[in-house]
Amino acid sequence: MKTWKKVLWVIFISVLFVIIGGMTYLHTQAHPPTKQAQQVARRAQETNDWLYFPSKNSSKPIIIFYPGALVEPDSYSLWAQELANAGYPVYLLKMPFDLAILAPKSGEKVLTSQTDRKYVVGGHSLGGVMASRFAKEHPKRLSGVFFLASYPDERGRLTTLKIPTLSLTAENDTVLNHQAYQQAKKYLPIKIEYQEISGGNHAGFGSYGTQKNDGKSTINDQNEQVARRIITWLARKVYQ
């Protein structure tokens, strides 16, 4: 009996080391923000759960954002600040090991802290998948959903929600699985708007440099375009 206990203990320790090693490796693969993004991120109100870009406007919906896999939230600060300047407070959620799939319900803390505000949820890449699941599970104050180089999965099916939705992609994005993107359209609401940024790529939806297997960007203003397109969409479709 004692021998079996020792064996189980050895197995447990081995598995634990594998998990810790795997998580440590993933963390080293994370995409850090550029210096410019870091500088803007310093203006945010930071907690253990998010970076918050406040706005003096108290009537427009708040924005809850799920970062892409292995992308630090600071990387989205450039366009987040622009949205806040336009009156839309932004919460860039922090994720364990920078993986939204490990904390898909993180947005609940924002809704708890903002009990009177409607909200719009969005996400980049894998973060968009988690954002769609969150939207499906929390429709009460939901005013809109946006996807940056992303799409919902079956668990995040939004077809029953009559809400404005924006799907924003980039011309030179070779990280996005375009076949899966096309197939996922069946999970989107009827009120969906598709837009593409000419010359942009996958990493350009944030500010964290290059990304493996991504196409080359031929523009230098993708973050500005992201901000402008989301703000215009919000003004036309969400907050009228």
Secondary structure by P-SEA (a helix, b strand, c coil): caaaaaaaaaaaaaaaaaaaaaaaaaaaabbbbcaaaaaaaaaccccccccccccccccbbbbbbbbccccccccaaaaaaaaaaacbbbbbccccccccccccccaaaaaaacccccccccccaaaaaaaaaaaaaccccccbbbbcccccccccccccccbbbbbbbbccccccaaaaaaaacccccccbbbbbbccccccccccccccccccccccccaaaaaaaaaaaaaaccccc
